């Protein structure tokens, strides 16, 4: 029987959340809590137990015990059924999960209301994988009769450290594959947005996931996060965030040589050729950039437009940017909500200043919306800089907000050179009707994902990850199985004689 | 470094028990944490690789050399936001603030 999930009723408008360790909701050992704040109006939406090292220790111990006990004894077919049940519950609770996600991080409810279904798809994909993990047989290379085969085994306890920009989906990406591969999990969700990861734990328990198999410990990075990354009882860490923290995690992982996968952001080039359909190119560029207020690591923030189309593209892109409906994310008509936090708003404002100083041309936006009902939130207008040079900071650094840097290019070689001239390599995109050119460029771009005439296609079956300072390892798809399992080689002597070398 | 950042740093230092702990700032980039300083232990800096940009509050400031090419290090100061948290492993976060970068105002303005 799974632990009891604490009812999460509203108290003075703010919900109360505890840590989820060993199947039970529990306060942190220090008794400390922190507040999660609405980016729309800065009201407190949740009071959350603040986990620290002792809580991480308890969670890892629970995960280890579950791994060595109940979870190892659960056959893949049973694991698959549990994951399918979790998927059903995610889908059934999609409306409420979406509402909580919007309250916590500000993504418009139009988008968050589908996150439950998208998360369910991830669980279903991995439920299928649970029963398809196997080793290989290998013939001996030397003379004689031998049987060689590999066993594919889970790595053990997997630690997940997730960002705030898509809290539920990120929690699911770290959880579903690890569980499917037979691992147990300790998840440290982002401190800005802990609610839906804890709701996932509640639903997993309701689905019958055994105690200790999934543990969720919200807390701060340098305390709870670092304790998890450094923990000798953790076999693998999957992290999404910025690259210095990624590097710190790699350094901490050295303690017990745990494996690490890192997804660390990007400054993705969106390359639009003269022959692209203008309206489609503009619509895709808007979607690639403003989705989630630009707070997507694979956002198309560097828009490279070929010189023949440049002026017409800019005119239409600016016009449409000014029409983006910015507002309360709880309103289904809203397409762009606030930024997640004051830190994020401050950063976007800083880059708008930098862009002006660097000599880029500010074509629209650049400030907070005039609407007085949004004055208390972390809102920022859709902002377009044109005549951007790729050496400028606004072309090189990830702003993580609704700020486009539009650059001009001459030809294919020029586009590839500019596209690749950046420290990151997470995603890239090309818009053209020329099939040959699209595939040529896809091959030359240094990015983990290349989109042709589309953006933000990320599926549970397709590997996602980066080149360069965007990190290493791949999440989703069969590629991820390699990170979550290890191989054991077994050799059996089938010969009727014994080789007695020391006779 | 601004006075507010100095006050936050003093809180971190006061909490670093037994003293002797030396710190460094590393300018980060990418994803949710973004281009902001991460306060880390001095031992986390990779000697001979990370580029020293300068000093703030008696603490050396570093960046990845490829990133440093685009950072106008002479133009920013390290400030702090009070009561703000962040996603990174930056050591000030449990102390009720967050170091951020701010541009220096133009001369004469």
HADDOCK unambig.tbl for C-alpha pairs under 7 A between the chains (distance, minus, plus):
assign (segid A and resid 163 and name CA) (segid B and resid 32 and name CA) 6.46 0.50 0.50
assign (segid A and resid 163 and name CA) (segid B and resid 87 and name CA) 6.87 0.50 0.50
assign (segid A and resid 190 and name CA) (segid B and resid 87 and name CA) 5.96 0.50 0.50
assign (segid A and resid 191 and name CA) (segid B and resid 87 and name CA) 6.56 0.50 0.50
assign (segid A and resid 220 and name CA) (segid B and resid 94 and name CA) 6.70 0.50 0.50
assign (segid A and resid 221 and name CA) (segid B and resid 87 and name CA) 6.15 0.50 0.50
assign (segid A and resid 221 and name CA) (segid B and resid 88 and name CA) 5.51 0.50 0.50
assign (segid A and resid 221 and name CA) (segid B and resid 89 and name CA) 4.35 0.50 0.50
assign (segid A and resid 222 and name CA) (segid B and resid 89 and name CA) 4.16 0.50 0.50
assign (segid A and resid 222 and name CA) (segid B and resid 90 and name CA) 5.99 0.50 0.50
assign (segid A and resid 222 and name CA) (segid B and resid 91 and name CA) 5.52 0.50 0.50
assign (segid A and resid 226 and name CA) (segid B and resid 89 and name CA) 6.92 0.50 0.50
assign (segid A and resid 241 and name CA) (segid B and resid 31 and name CA) 5.30 0.50 0.50
assign (segid A and resid 241 and name CA) (segid B and resid 32 and name CA) 5.66 0.50 0.50
assign (segid A and resid 241 and name CA) (segid B and resid 33 and name CA) 6.26 0.50 0.50
assign (segid A and resid 242 and name CA) (segid B and resid 28 and name CA) 6.58 0.50 0.50
assign (segid A and resid 242 and name CA) (segid B and resid 29 and name CA) 5.58 0.50 0.50
assign (segid A and resid 242 and name CA) (segid B and resid 30 and name CA) 4.64 0.50 0.50
assign (segid A and resid 242 and name CA) (segid B and resid 31 and name CA) 5.12 0.50 0.50
assign (segid A and resid 242 and name CA) (segid B and resid 32 and name CA) 6.29 0.50 0.50
assign (segid A and resid 242 and name CA) (segid B and resid 33 and name CA) 5.12 0.50 0.50
assign (segid A and resid 242 and name CA) (segid B and resid 34 and name CA) 5.99 0.50 0.50
assign (segid A and resid 243 and name CA) (segid B and resid 28 and name CA) 6.12 0.50 0.50
assign (segid A and resid 243 and name CA) (segid B and resid 29 and name CA) 5.97 0.50 0.50
assign (segid A and resid 243 and name CA) (segid B and resid 30 and name CA) 6.23 0.50 0.50
assign (segid A and resid 244 and name CA) (segid B and resid 28 and name CA) 5.16 0.50 0.50
assign (segid A and resid 245 and name CA) (segid B and resid 88 and name CA) 5.92 0.50 0.50
assign (segid A and resid 245 and name CA) (segid B and resid 89 and name CA) 5.66 0.50 0.50
assign (segid A and resid 248 and name CA) (segid B and resid 44 and name CA) 6.94 0.50 0.50
assign (segid A and resid 264 and name CA) (segid B and resid 30 and name CA) 5.79 0.50 0.50
assign (segid A and resid 264 and name CA) (segid B and resid 31 and name CA) 5.77 0.50 0.50
assign (segid A and resid 265 and name CA) (segid B and resid 30 and name CA) 4.34 0.50 0.50
assign (segid A and resid 265 and name CA) (segid B and resid 31 and name CA) 4.06 0.50 0.50
assign (segid A and resid 266 and name CA) (segid B and resid 30 and name CA) 5.86 0.50 0.50
assign (segid A and resid 266 and name CA) (segid B and resid 31 and name CA) 6.81 0.50 0.50
assign (segid A and resid 297 and name CA) (segid B and resid 31 and name CA) 5.05 0.50 0.50
assign (segid A and resid 343 and name CA) (segid B and resid 84 and name CA) 6.95 0.50 0.50
assign (segid A and resid 350 and name CA) (segid B and resid 102 and name CA) 6.63 0.50 0.50
assign (segid A and resid 350 and name CA) (segid B and resid 103 and name CA) 6.93 0.50 0.50
assign (segid A and resid 393 and name CA) (segid B and resid 70 and name CA) 5.72 0.50 0.50
assign (segid A and resid 393 and name CA) (segid B and resid 71 and name CA) 6.92 0.50 0.50
assign (segid A and resid 396 and name CA) (segid B and resid 70 and name CA) 7.00 0.50 0.50
assign (segid A and resid 397 and name CA) (segid B and resid 29 and name CA) 6.87 0.50 0.50
assign (segid A and resid 398 and name CA) (segid B and resid 29 and name CA) 6.60 0.50 0.50
assign (segid A and resid 398 and name CA) (segid B and resid 30 and name CA) 5.39 0.50 0.50
assign (segid A and resid 398 and name CA) (segid B and resid 34 and name CA) 6.41 0.50 0.50
assign (segid A and resid 399 and name CA) (segid B and resid 34 and name CA) 6.84 0.50 0.50
assign (segid A and resid 400 and name CA) (segid B and resid 31 and name CA) 6.68 0.50 0.50
assign (segid A and resid 400 and name CA) (segid B and resid 32 and name CA) 6.93 0.50 0.50
assign (segid A and resid 423 and name CA) (segid B and resid 66 and name CA) 6.64 0.50 0.50
assign (segid A and resid 423 and name CA) (segid B and resid 67 and name CA) 6.84 0.50 0.50
